[in-house]
């Protein structure tokens, strides 16, 4: 064990204050990247070194097993062994298992890892039928109710007051009865769930003075990380552990509260930070993670916050040297955005940043499909964190089976058959796709987003080739799925903002930043919108050095560019004066509407001929048109040979890029957007031959 003063070396003044504060109630408000884990582990080590705390008498509580492991590792480095660093559930389960035989008798009931099967059984008892997706949504709603310490009969009124949308299309009264049925089934089966572990442990401590005395004799000091995410059930357990004692250190940041849907609230943290609470308050604002440029964006995002938590926002002070300026890019459509991000990620990796230090963050799981495809096409290895890769999701696999069946049945389809997107929407309607997104969050919403991504892909392919049919779409999806199943251990991370909490990377891309996605459409109250702002703040503060933000004005190529970038970026980045021009496409838009702005010089297009071309008569296309024509002729012959639509070989956009770049080697060809490893191996030599022949 180091000497107490040696443990303080290298701490900034506020971190030192955290470490040396005397026993009692301590509230640490720690901004992103300010070294909160360093501060609280040094507090534990310093107090143990001074003899104020015993290592075995400290219980440090975190929200993830990863965070608990990191805390234990840092304490070992500081020479402190014996501190219990656990998640709430882990600590509670350990205690409940130990005391259950003497309090209740027998072994502790088994903890069910999932509620879904019991929810389905309870629904049958009420003559209700629930599919897997709806059952998962109901299970999530029950988790919220139990985390909030609501009994079934109190749930409907409390859920209504909280603005909960319900689940599975059921009204709150029915959900209350289903919740009661779930509890009854659980009792009949003799099992408990994860929320029961917290609630039962708290109840045992509250009702058995002897058990409470044993636990309180063992643990005399408590440290709680991420206190803004504590639920009422967790707070009840913490109160039961503490009793009347006040030796408690809590660490949190109200501006990183992004889990209110689980019952978490920063109010407990903010109440401790208010004058008169009896707590000593220390603010950590020195940011050691991010460059001043990234910190500036983070501060500007929070500066526009409103509501009860806005006053608690911490203004970060950057400590790192200057870095590159964050970028804000507008793309004409989502495939272009995905391709641009993949290309930029590849460039950063080529410049020396390890792929594992690059992340692409999205608001919803459904946004990952275009990114996964673009990464595969660009030859960039990637991993999906906190979710299943797009083509491995159950709803996507089922949708592909349905589309294959429809393609086989549609071989003799009449010439006046509906458009490809309409056909796909009709096929996926049986799997739950609708023209409008379902309200609220949960599994049903995620399933819809995955299906909507398939419809959007059909629109993209139909725009590129009006002759595209279901068979061609199925072929394209099969190729994408095969390319994306390749193992990628050390790759770019694709994750949602929520899954990225607590992590950091050298380079971060924040993608799809449009109103309707961030804030999400179902964020309808002022409080919900402000939580979406905090979600953006969390995303920004994941970046150490490189930060790139982007959005697309349209979903599909040629689509109406009516999307507006996220309102949260107003005042952070200047308005893009070329957005209207970038939204225009040189291709004919659906519904017969032609672009009105030149894709080359962005000047207004006056004549019908110019609007048809998408460019001014005297504005060059940016590539050799004769080379482009040669590539199109080769593509047509190759598509006929392979019996596939032309777009399956290469899209027009890729041919334009080839005609502009004129690659002369395999290495140069691999650098062209849209030429991934699979297509490079299949068509590379032929493309190079065509380019060479075209002079």
NORCOR-V255572 format. One line per field, one symbol per residue. psi: psi as a letter, one per 30 degrees, with the letter a starting at -180 (. if undefined). burial: + if it has 9 or more other ideal C-beta (glycine too) atoms within 8 Angstrom, else -. A space follows every 10 residues. Layout:
BEGIN
psi = ???
burial = ???
END
This chain:
BEGIN
psi = klkeeeffkf kleeeeeeef klkajkjjjj lkggheeeee efeeeeeeef gelkefgkjk klfleeeeee eeeeeeeggk kfkjjlleee eeeeeeeefe efeekalklk jkfkfeeeee eeeefghkkk leeeeeeeee eeeeeefghk leffeeeeee efgkfalggk leeeeeeeee eeeeeeeefh llaeeeeeee eeeeeefjee eeeeefeejf kkkjlhffgk leeeeeeeee eebglgikkk kljffgjghf ffflkgeeee effkkfffkk kkkjfjjfel leeeeeeeee effgllaffe ffkkjkjkfl llalkkljkk lfleeeeeee eeeeeeeeef ffkkefgkkj klelefffee eeeeeeefgj klkkkglkke ffkeeeeeee eeeeeeeefg ehklfgllle eeeeeeefef ggklfkklla aaeeeeeeee eeeeeeeeee eeeejffkae eeeeeeeeee eeeffkkjei lkkklleeff kflllekkkj khilkfejkl egjfleeeee eeeeeeeeee gfkeekkkkl lkflelkflk ifkklkfffk feklkjfgee effkkflklk ggkllfkkfe fglkkeleee eefgllegjl fgljeeeeee eeeeeeeeee efhllefedk leeeeeeeee ehkgleeeef fkkfileefe eefeeeeeee eeef.
burial = -+-+--++-- +--++++++- +--+++++++ ++++++++++ +++++++++- --+-+-++++ ++----++++ ++-+++-+-+ --++++++++ ++++++--++ --+------- ++--++-+++ ++++++---+ -+++++++++ ++++++++-+ -+--++-+++ ---+-+++-+ -+-+++++++ ++++++---- ++++++++++ ++-++--+-- ++--++--++ ++++++++++ ++++++++-+ ++----++++ ++++++++-+ -+++++-+++ -++---+-+- +++++++-++ ++++++++++ ++-++---++ -+++-+-+-+ --+--+-+++ ++++++++++ ++++++-++- --+-+--+++ ++++++++++ ++++++++++ +++++-+-++ +-+-++++++ -+++-++--+ ---------+ +-+++-+++- +++---+--+ -+++++++++ ++++++++++ +++++--+++ ++++++++++ +-++------ ++++++++++ +---++++++ +++++-++++ -++----+++ ++++++++++ ++++++++++ +++++++++- +-+-++-++- -----+--+- -++++-+-+- ---++-++++ ----+----+ +--+++--+- +-++--++-+ ++-+++-++- ---+++++++ -+++++++++ +++----+++ -+++++++++ --++-+++-+ +--+-
END
